Structures are given as C-alpha cells and as structure tokens.
Amino acid sequence: MSKKAISVDYFPIFLDAKKLNTVVVGGGNVAARKIELLLKTPAKITIVSPELKASVKALLNNPQVCWQQALYNKAVLANKQLVIAATNIEAINQQICTDANELGMLINVVDDPARCNYITPAIIDRSPMIIAMSSSGNAPILLQMLKSKIDLMLPSGYGKLATFCGKHRLKIQNAISQFSQRKAFWQNALEGEIAKQVLAGNEDKAEQLLINNIATTSAMPTGSLTLIKVFNQNPDNLSLIAYQKLQQADTIFIAQGIDNNYFDYGRRDAAKHQMIDKQLIEQLINQNQQVVIVGNEQEHFKTSSLALTTIICGKTVE
C-alpha cells in the first residue's frame, strides 16, 4: 500500500541562539513578552521604539539588550537574522514584513500569521531539553490544553537528567563502540535506577551505577525480534508497548498488506523494509539489532533460531 502524503505547513527547526542577532520593533507589553522569551536564550536583542512602557524598560539592564530610541526604518534590520513586529500600527507591521522578506530574514508579526514566515511554538522548558509544539495557528486552545497535559506529565528534573546524559555521553561512546549496545545501555539507564537517582538528586550514586553498568553492557547481546500483530490499517490502535518497541527498533519490517504508515511510528534513522526477509532478519539480530515486524500472521515469522516476542492489543506473549 502506498504511504499517505503528509502535509506539514510549518517545518519545526531549532536555531542556534548564540549566533542570533534579533530586532524587536515595539515598546509595549506585547513586545515585552517577546523579549522575555528571547532572553531565555543567548541571542542579542535590539529594541526599536521611540518610547518604552515600564515592562520593557525593566529589561534594559540585561547585557543582551540594547534600545534604539527611534521610529522604525529598514536600516535597523542590517546584519540581523530575525525580526519581531510588535507594534499596534498595521502599516508599520506591513512595512517591516515587506523589508524583512526582501532581506531574506525570519519575520514574525505578532498575532498575524499571514505576515509571518515563522511562528513561535508553545514551549515546555526542561533546559537543556526543550519541547516545542504548534497547531500551525489552527487551534491555540487545543494546543494549550495539550501543552498543559505534557507539562504536568514531565518531571521538573528532566533537564537535570538531560545534562547528566550530556556529561557522560562521550564516556559511554568511547566505552561501548557498537551503536545498538550503546542505545540499549542508554534506554536501560533512562528507564531504570540511574534515572531515578538523578531525578532524586543523587547524582554521585547515579554516576557510580553508570560506571558499574558499562562493563556488563559491553558483553551483553542486545539483538531481539518483536512481532507487532495488527488487525487493521489504523496505527492509532497501537498499544503503548508496541509504540515503544517501534521507537526502539533499529530495523522495521512491514508485512505485505499492512499500511506503510506504521513506519512513521519508528525512529527516523531506523532502517525500513516493505518485505519480510528471514535471512536478513537473522543477520540483523546476530549483529545485536532490535528488529520489529509489523504483520498479522505469526506463523510466517517463527523459525527455530529466533526467539519471538509477540505484542497483541497491548498484551505481551512469549
């Protein structure tokens, strides 16, 4: 079956704010909110406005911020990469939009998506981990509801956990050369006691557990084969454990007659095959890969040499 086309109006991307020179045109409360958001990054910020409200003046003591006390003119965009139009005068906002597009800049006109070539997402901040979300301007209330649910679900210590991973990433990479084993190591660490200790503030104990686990992981085979049995073409019916297996898979096979949309639930870097090849599957498992088959006939995948885990409607059968 052919894969359904996916239409994405906005391409999600993260900018390196250390290299970002920005302009905010406007001196009111709307401008203040945008400046406060930029101040969470190391970006340089130039405010252009003949006068400022108190909410903006309070931000001028930040070394990243400078104020040009002037009316807007195109010259203020020189050597800048991003501009935010936050005035309440439509003609000025339109002129900023026109000038920015001529210069190939990123432009956001507040509350006017038609004049923007980028939009600011809803942000869940667990620095250095950042989750950015958007409804492409279609459903801001729905987006806020979803953001609130995810925000409540994620522990505040996830930023600390991400920092811990970054601190030890090179050490693990040098100690465990094979990618599949290294991936399995991190999955176990992040789902087990190491993560619990980091989140509890016991980083020294977590580091010791990490060191102890390196030797055992290096010698541990990680190859596995999982069959996800599906009975219709709707990936929304995947159980949580099936979704997790697809996310962990190095290689995904989809059986004949099954919709290719199931590929979308795997990692982007996972290898994907539209035909079942038992010989290749055995080779991949012997190379310590985690292999997932999406199909509906278990008997086709059983061989004498492969241990098969089957997931059916959320139940796991060995």
C-alpha positions as a Markdown table, in Angstrom:
| # | Residue | x | y | z |
|---|---|---|---|---|
| 1 | Met | 0.0 | 0.0 | 0.0 |
| 2 | Ser | 1.2 | 3.5 | -0.8 |
| 3 | Lys | 2.2 | 5.8 | 2.0 |
| 4 | Lys | -0.3 | 8.6 | 2.6 |
| 5 | Ala | 1.1 | 12.1 | 1.9 |
| 6 | Ile | 1.6 | 14.2 | 5.0 |
| 7 | Ser | 1.2 | 17.9 | 4.7 |
| 8 | Val | 3.2 | 20.0 | 7.1 |
| 9 | Asp | 2.8 | 23.7 | 6.7 |
| 10 | Tyr | 5.5 | 24.6 | 9.2 |
| 11 | Phe | 8.8 | 22.9 | 9.4 |
| 12 | Pro | 10.0 | 22.5 | 13.0 |
| 13 | Ile | 13.5 | 23.8 | 13.5 |
| 14 | Phe | 15.7 | 25.0 | 16.4 |
| 15 | Leu | 18.0 | 28.0 | 15.8 |
| 16 | Asp | 21.4 | 28.4 | 17.4 |
| 17 | Ala | 20.7 | 31.5 | 19.5 |
| 18 | Lys | 24.4 | 32.0 | 20.2 |
| 19 | Lys | 24.6 | 33.2 | 16.6 |
| 20 | Leu | 21.3 | 35.1 | 16.5 |
| 21 | Asn | 21.0 | 38.8 | 16.2 |
| 22 | Thr | 17.4 | 39.9 | 16.6 |
| 23 | Val | 15.3 | 43.0 | 16.4 |
| 24 | Val | 12.0 | 43.7 | 18.2 |
| 25 | Val | 10.1 | 46.6 | 16.9 |
| 26 | Gly | 7.7 | 48.0 | 19.5 |
| 27 | Gly | 7.9 | 49.1 | 23.1 |
| 28 | Gly | 4.7 | 47.9 | 24.7 |
| 29 | Asn | 3.6 | 44.9 | 26.7 |
| 30 | Val | 3.4 | 42.6 | 23.7 |
| 31 | Ala | 7.0 | 43.4 | 22.8 |
| 32 | Ala | 8.0 | 42.8 | 26.5 |
| 33 | Arg | 6.6 | 39.3 | 26.3 |
| 34 | Lys | 8.6 | 38.5 | 23.1 |
| 35 | Ile | 11.8 | 40.0 | 24.6 |
| 36 | Glu | 11.4 | 37.9 | 27.8 |
| 37 | Leu | 11.1 | 34.8 | 25.6 |
| 38 | Leu | 14.3 | 35.7 | 23.7 |
| 39 | Leu | 16.1 | 36.4 | 27.0 |
| 40 | Lys | 15.8 | 32.7 | 27.8 |
| 41 | Thr | 18.5 | 32.3 | 25.1 |
| 42 | Pro | 21.9 | 34.0 | 24.5 |
| 43 | Ala | 20.5 | 35.9 | 21.4 |
| 44 | Lys | 21.4 | 39.6 | 21.0 |
| 45 | Ile | 18.3 | 41.8 | 21.1 |
| 46 | Thr | 17.8 | 45.3 | 19.7 |
| 47 | Ile | 14.6 | 47.1 | 20.6 |
| 48 | Val | 13.4 | 49.8 | 18.2 |
| 49 | Ser | 10.8 | 52.2 | 19.5 |
| 50 | Pro | 10.6 | 55.9 | 20.2 |
| 51 | Glu | 9.3 | 55.2 | 23.8 |
| 52 | Leu | 9.0 | 52.2 | 26.1 |
| 53 | Lys | 6.5 | 51.0 | 28.6 |
| 54 | Ala | 7.7 | 50.1 | 32.1 |
| 55 | Ser | 7.5 | 46.4 | 31.3 |
| 56 | Val | 10.1 | 46.9 | 28.5 |
| 57 | Lys | 12.3 | 49.4 | 30.4 |
| 58 | Ala | 12.7 | 46.8 | 33.1 |
| 59 | Leu | 14.5 | 44.5 | 30.6 |
| 60 | Leu | 17.1 | 47.1 | 29.5 |
| 61 | Asn | 19.5 | 46.2 | 32.4 |
| 62 | Asn | 20.2 | 42.9 | 30.6 |
| 63 | Pro | 23.5 | 43.0 | 28.7 |
| 64 | Gln | 21.9 | 41.2 | 25.7 |
| 65 | Val | 19.5 | 44.1 | 25.2 |
| 66 | Cys | 20.1 | 47.4 | 23.6 |
| 67 | Trp | 17.5 | 50.1 | 22.8 |
| 68 | Gln | 17.4 | 52.3 | 19.6 |
| 69 | Gln | 15.1 | 55.2 | 20.6 |
| 70 | Ala | 13.7 | 55.8 | 17.1 |
| 71 | Leu | 10.9 | 55.2 | 14.7 |
| 72 | Tyr | 11.2 | 52.0 | 12.6 |
| 73 | Asn | 13.3 | 52.2 | 9.4 |
| 74 | Lys | 14.7 | 49.5 | 7.2 |
| 75 | Ala | 18.3 | 50.3 | 8.3 |
| 76 | Val | 17.7 | 48.7 | 11.7 |
| 77 | Leu | 17.5 | 45.3 | 10.0 |
| 78 | Ala | 21.1 | 45.4 | 8.8 |
| 79 | Asn | 23.1 | 42.4 | 10.0 |
| 80 | Lys | 20.1 | 40.9 | 11.8 |
| 81 | Gln | 18.7 | 37.4 | 11.2 |
| 82 | Leu | 15.3 | 37.7 | 12.9 |
| 83 | Val | 12.8 | 40.4 | 13.5 |
| 84 | Ile | 9.6 | 40.6 | 15.5 |
| 85 | Ala | 7.0 | 43.2 | 14.7 |
| 86 | Ala | 5.2 | 44.0 | 17.9 |
| 87 | Thr | 3.6 | 47.4 | 17.2 |
| 88 | Asn | -0.1 | 48.2 | 17.1 |
| 89 | Ile | 0.1 | 50.0 | 13.8 |
| 90 | Glu | -0.8 | 47.8 | 10.9 |
| 91 | Ala | 1.0 | 49.9 | 8.2 |
| 92 | Ile | 4.3 | 49.7 | 10.2 |
| 93 | Asn | 3.9 | 45.9 | 10.7 |
| 94 | Gln | 3.3 | 45.5 | 7.0 |
| 95 | Gln | 6.4 | 47.6 | 6.1 |
| 96 | Ile | 8.6 | 45.5 | 8.5 |
| 97 | Cys | 7.2 | 42.4 | 6.9 |
| 98 | Thr | 8.0 | 43.6 | 3.4 |
| 99 | Asp | 11.5 | 44.8 | 4.3 |
| 100 | Ala | 12.3 | 41.5 | 6.1 |
| 101 | Asn | 11.2 | 39.4 | 3.2 |
| 102 | Glu | 13.3 | 41.4 | 0.8 |
| 103 | Leu | 16.3 | 40.8 | 3.0 |
| 104 | Gly | 15.5 | 37.1 | 3.4 |
| 105 | Met | 15.1 | 37.4 | 7.2 |
| 106 | Leu | 12.9 | 35.5 | 9.6 |
| 107 | Ile | 9.9 | 37.6 | 10.4 |
| 108 | Asn | 7.1 | 37.3 | 13.0 |
| 109 | Val | 4.3 | 39.8 | 13.1 |
| 110 | Val | 2.5 | 39.2 | 16.4 |
| 111 | Asp | -1.0 | 37.8 | 16.0 |
| 112 | Asp | -0.8 | 38.0 | 12.2 |
| 113 | Pro | 0.2 | 34.6 | 10.8 |
| 114 | Ala | -0.3 | 35.7 | 7.2 |
| 115 | Arg | 2.6 | 38.1 | 7.5 |
| 116 | Cys | 4.9 | 35.6 | 9.3 |
| 117 | Asn | 7.4 | 33.2 | 7.7 |
| 118 | Tyr | 7.9 | 31.6 | 11.1 |
| 119 | Ile | 5.7 | 31.2 | 14.2 |
| 120 | Thr | 6.7 | 30.9 | 17.8 |
| 121 | Pro | 5.7 | 27.5 | 19.2 |
| 122 | Ala | 4.3 | 26.7 | 22.6 |
| 123 | Ile | 7.3 | 25.7 | 24.7 |
| 124 | Ile | 7.8 | 23.2 | 27.5 |
| 125 | Asp | 11.1 | 24.1 | 29.1 |
| 126 | Arg | 13.2 | 21.5 | 30.8 |
| 127 | Ser | 16.5 | 23.1 | 29.7 |
| 128 | Pro | 18.6 | 21.8 | 28.1 |
| 129 | Met | 15.7 | 19.8 | 26.9 |
| 130 | Ile | 13.1 | 21.9 | 25.0 |
| 131 | Ile | 9.8 | 20.6 | 23.7 |
| 132 | Ala | 8.2 | 22.9 | 21.1 |
| 133 | Met | 4.6 | 22.4 | 19.9 |
| 134 | Ser | 2.4 | 24.0 | 17.4 |
| 135 | Ser | -1.1 | 23.7 | 15.9 |
| 136 | Ser | 0.0 | 25.7 | 12.9 |
| 137 | Gly | -2.2 | 28.5 | 14.1 |
| 138 | Asn | -5.4 | 26.4 | 13.8 |
| 139 | Ala | -6.3 | 25.6 | 17.4 |
| 140 | Pro | -4.4 | 27.6 | 20.1 |
| 141 | Ile | -6.8 | 26.4 | 22.9 |
| 142 | Leu | -6.3 | 22.8 | 21.9 |
| 143 | Leu | -2.5 | 23.4 | 21.8 |
| 144 | Gln | -2.6 | 25.0 | 25.3 |
| 145 | Met | -4.6 | 22.0 | 26.6 |
| 146 | Leu | -2.1 | 19.5 | 25.2 |
| 147 | Lys | 0.9 | 21.6 | 26.5 |
| 148 | Ser | -0.6 | 21.6 | 30.0 |
| 149 | Lys | -1.0 | 17.8 | 29.9 |
| 150 | Ile | 2.6 | 17.2 | 28.8 |
| 151 | Asp | 3.9 | 19.8 | 31.2 |
| 152 | Leu | 2.3 | 18.1 | 34.2 |
| 153 | Met | 3.5 | 14.7 | 33.0 |
| 154 | Leu | 7.2 | 15.6 | 32.7 |
| 155 | Pro | 9.1 | 15.8 | 36.0 |
| 156 | Ser | 10.9 | 19.1 | 36.5 |
| 157 | Gly | 14.2 | 17.2 | 36.9 |
| 158 | Tyr | 14.3 | 16.1 | 33.3 |
| 159 | Gly | 16.6 | 19.0 | 32.5 |
| 160 | Lys | 19.0 | 17.7 | 35.1 |
| 161 | Leu | 18.7 | 14.2 | 33.6 |
| 162 | Ala | 19.5 | 15.6 | 30.1 |
| 163 | Thr | 22.5 | 17.4 | 31.5 |
| 164 | Phe | 23.7 | 14.2 | 33.2 |
| 165 | Cys | 23.4 | 12.3 | 29.8 |
| 166 | Gly | 25.4 | 15.1 | 28.1 |
| 167 | Lys | 28.1 | 15.0 | 30.7 |
| 168 | His | 28.7 | 11.2 | 30.2 |
| 169 | Arg | 27.8 | 10.8 | 26.6 |
| 170 | Leu | 31.4 | 10.8 | 25.3 |
| 171 | Lys | 32.5 | 8.4 | 28.1 |
| 172 | Ile | 29.8 | 5.9 | 27.0 |
| 173 | Gln | 30.6 | 6.4 | 23.4 |
| 174 | Asn | 34.2 | 5.5 | 24.0 |
| 175 | Ala | 33.5 | 2.6 | 26.3 |
| 176 | Ile | 30.7 | 1.0 | 24.1 |
| 177 | Ser | 31.6 | 1.2 | 20.5 |
| 178 | Gln | 28.7 | -0.7 | 19.0 |
| 179 | Phe | 25.7 | 1.6 | 18.4 |
| 180 | Ser | 23.0 | -1.0 | 19.2 |
| 181 | Gln | 24.6 | -1.8 | 22.5 |
| 182 | Arg | 25.1 | 1.8 | 23.3 |
| 183 | Lys | 21.5 | 2.6 | 22.6 |
| 184 | Ala | 20.4 | -0.3 | 24.8 |
| 185 | Phe | 22.6 | 1.0 | 27.6 |
| 186 | Trp | 21.0 | 4.4 | 27.5 |
| 187 | Gln | 17.5 | 3.0 | 27.3 |
| 188 | Asn | 18.1 | 0.9 | 30.4 |
| 189 | Ala | 19.7 | 3.8 | 32.2 |
| 190 | Leu | 16.9 | 6.2 | 31.4 |
| 191 | Glu | 14.2 | 3.7 | 32.3 |
| 192 | Gly | 15.8 | 2.3 | 35.4 |
| 193 | Glu | 17.7 | 3.1 | 38.6 |
| 194 | Ile | 20.2 | 5.5 | 37.1 |
| 195 | Ala | 17.5 | 8.0 | 36.0 |
| 196 | Lys | 15.7 | 7.6 | 39.4 |
| 197 | Gln | 18.8 | 8.5 | 41.3 |
| 198 | Val | 19.5 | 11.6 | 39.1 |
| 199 | Leu | 15.9 | 12.8 | 39.4 |
| 200 | Ala | 16.1 | 12.3 | 43.2 |
| 201 | Gly | 19.2 | 14.5 | 43.3 |
| 202 | Asn | 21.7 | 11.6 | 44.0 |
| 203 | Glu | 24.0 | 12.3 | 41.0 |
| 204 | Asp | 27.1 | 10.7 | 42.7 |
| 205 | Lys | 25.2 | 7.4 | 43.1 |
| 206 | Ala | 23.9 | 7.6 | 39.6 |
| 207 | Glu | 27.4 | 8.1 | 38.3 |
| 208 | Gln | 28.6 | 5.0 | 40.2 |
| 209 | Leu | 25.8 | 2.9 | 38.8 |
| 210 | Leu | 26.6 | 4.2 | 35.3 |
| 211 | Ile | 30.2 | 3.1 | 35.6 |
| 212 | Asn | 29.2 | -0.3 | 37.0 |
| 213 | Asn | 26.8 | -0.9 | 34.1 |
| 214 | Ile | 29.3 | -0.1 | 31.4 |
| 215 | Ala | 31.2 | -3.4 | 31.7 |
| 216 | Thr | 28.1 | -5.6 | 31.8 |
| 217 | Thr | 26.5 | -3.8 | 28.8 |
| 218 | Ser | 29.6 | -4.2 | 26.6 |
| 219 | Ala | 29.4 | -8.0 | 26.9 |
| 220 | Met | 25.6 | -8.3 | 26.7 |
| 221 | Pro | 23.9 | -9.3 | 23.4 |
| 222 | Thr | 21.1 | -6.9 | 22.6 |
| 223 | Gly | 19.6 | -8.5 | 19.4 |
| 224 | Ser | 15.8 | -9.0 | 19.6 |
| 225 | Leu | 12.9 | -9.8 | 17.4 |
| 226 | Thr | 9.4 | -8.5 | 18.1 |
| 227 | Leu | 6.2 | -9.1 | 16.1 |
| 228 | Ile | 3.5 | -6.5 | 16.4 |
| 229 | Lys | 0.3 | -8.1 | 15.3 |
| 230 | Val | -2.2 | -5.7 | 13.8 |
| 231 | Phe | -5.6 | -6.4 | 12.6 |
| 232 | Asn | -6.5 | -3.2 | 10.8 |
| 233 | Gln | -4.8 | -0.3 | 9.0 |
| 234 | Asn | -5.1 | 2.2 | 11.8 |
| 235 | Pro | -1.8 | 2.9 | 13.6 |
| 236 | Asp | -3.8 | 4.8 | 16.3 |
| 237 | Asn | -4.7 | 1.4 | 17.7 |
| 238 | Leu | -1.1 | 0.6 | 18.7 |
| 239 | Ser | -0.6 | -0.2 | 22.3 |
| 240 | Leu | 1.9 | 1.8 | 24.4 |
| 241 | Ile | 4.3 | -1.1 | 24.5 |
| 242 | Ala | 4.0 | -1.6 | 20.7 |
| 243 | Tyr | 4.8 | 2.1 | 20.2 |
| 244 | Gln | 7.8 | 1.8 | 22.5 |
| 245 | Lys | 9.1 | -1.2 | 20.5 |
| 246 | Leu | 8.8 | 0.7 | 17.3 |
| 247 | Gln | 10.7 | 3.6 | 18.8 |
| 248 | Gln | 13.5 | 1.3 | 20.0 |
| 249 | Ala | 13.8 | -0.6 | 16.7 |
| 250 | Asp | 16.9 | -0.4 | 14.6 |
| 251 | Thr | 15.1 | -2.1 | 11.7 |
| 252 | Ile | 11.4 | -2.3 | 10.9 |
| 253 | Phe | 9.8 | -4.8 | 8.5 |
| 254 | Ile | 6.2 | -4.4 | 7.4 |
| 255 | Ala | 4.4 | -7.5 | 6.0 |
| 256 | Gln | 2.6 | -7.5 | 2.7 |
| 257 | Gly | -0.9 | -5.9 | 3.0 |
| 258 | Ile | 0.0 | -3.7 | 6.0 |
| 259 | Asp | -0.1 | 0.1 | 5.7 |
| 260 | Asn | 3.3 | 1.8 | 5.4 |
| 261 | Asn | 2.1 | 4.4 | 7.8 |
| 262 | Tyr | 3.3 | 2.2 | 10.6 |
| 263 | Phe | 6.8 | 3.2 | 9.5 |
| 264 | Asp | 6.0 | 6.8 | 10.8 |
| 265 | Tyr | 5.9 | 5.5 | 14.4 |
| 266 | Gly | 9.6 | 4.3 | 14.3 |
| 267 | Arg | 12.7 | 6.4 | 14.6 |
| 268 | Arg | 13.7 | 8.4 | 11.6 |
| 269 | Asp | 17.1 | 6.7 | 11.5 |
| 270 | Ala | 15.6 | 3.2 | 11.6 |
| 271 | Ala | 16.1 | 1.0 | 8.5 |
| 272 | Lys | 12.7 | 0.2 | 6.9 |
| 273 | His | 11.7 | -2.7 | 4.7 |
| 274 | Gln | 8.5 | -3.5 | 3.0 |
| 275 | Met | 9.1 | -7.2 | 2.6 |
| 276 | Ile | 9.8 | -9.9 | 5.1 |
| 277 | Asp | 13.3 | -11.4 | 4.7 |
| 278 | Lys | 14.0 | -14.1 | 7.3 |
| 279 | Gln | 17.7 | -14.4 | 6.4 |
| 280 | Leu | 18.3 | -10.7 | 6.7 |
| 281 | Ile | 16.4 | -10.6 | 10.0 |
| 282 | Glu | 18.6 | -13.3 | 11.4 |
| 283 | Gln | 21.7 | -11.4 | 10.3 |
| 284 | Leu | 20.5 | -8.2 | 11.9 |
| 285 | Ile | 19.7 | -9.9 | 15.2 |
| 286 | Asn | 23.2 | -11.6 | 15.2 |
| 287 | Gln | 24.5 | -8.0 | 14.8 |
| 288 | Asn | 22.7 | -7.1 | 18.0 |
| 289 | Gln | 20.0 | -5.1 | 16.3 |
| 290 | Gln | 16.5 | -4.7 | 17.7 |
| 291 | Val | 14.2 | -5.8 | 14.9 |
| 292 | Val | 10.4 | -5.2 | 14.7 |
| 293 | Ile | 8.0 | -6.8 | 12.3 |
| 294 | Val | 4.5 | -5.3 | 11.8 |
| 295 | Gly | 2.2 | -8.0 | 10.5 |
| 296 | Asn | -0.8 | -10.2 | 11.2 |
| 297 | Glu | 0.3 | -13.8 | 10.7 |
| 298 | Gln | 2.6 | -15.0 | 13.5 |
| 299 | Glu | 3.4 | -18.4 | 11.8 |
| 300 | His | 5.2 | -16.7 | 8.9 |
| 301 | Phe | 7.9 | -15.4 | 11.3 |
| 302 | Lys | 8.6 | -18.3 | 13.5 |
| 303 | Thr | 12.0 | -20.0 | 12.9 |
| 304 | Ser | 13.9 | -22.5 | 15.0 |
| 305 | Ser | 16.7 | -20.0 | 15.6 |
| 306 | Leu | 14.8 | -16.9 | 16.6 |
| 307 | Ala | 13.1 | -16.1 | 19.9 |
| 308 | Leu | 10.0 | -14.2 | 19.0 |
| 309 | Thr | 8.1 | -11.7 | 21.3 |
| 310 | Thr | 4.6 | -11.0 | 20.1 |
| 311 | Ile | 2.5 | -8.0 | 21.1 |
| 312 | Ile | -1.2 | -8.2 | 20.5 |
| 313 | Cys | -3.5 | -5.4 | 21.6 |
| 314 | Gly | -1.3 | -4.4 | 24.4 |
| 315 | Lys | -0.7 | -7.9 | 25.8 |
| 316 | Thr | 2.7 | -9.5 | 25.5 |
| 317 | Val | 3.0 | -13.2 | 24.7 |
| 318 | Glu | 6.4 | -15.0 | 24.8 |
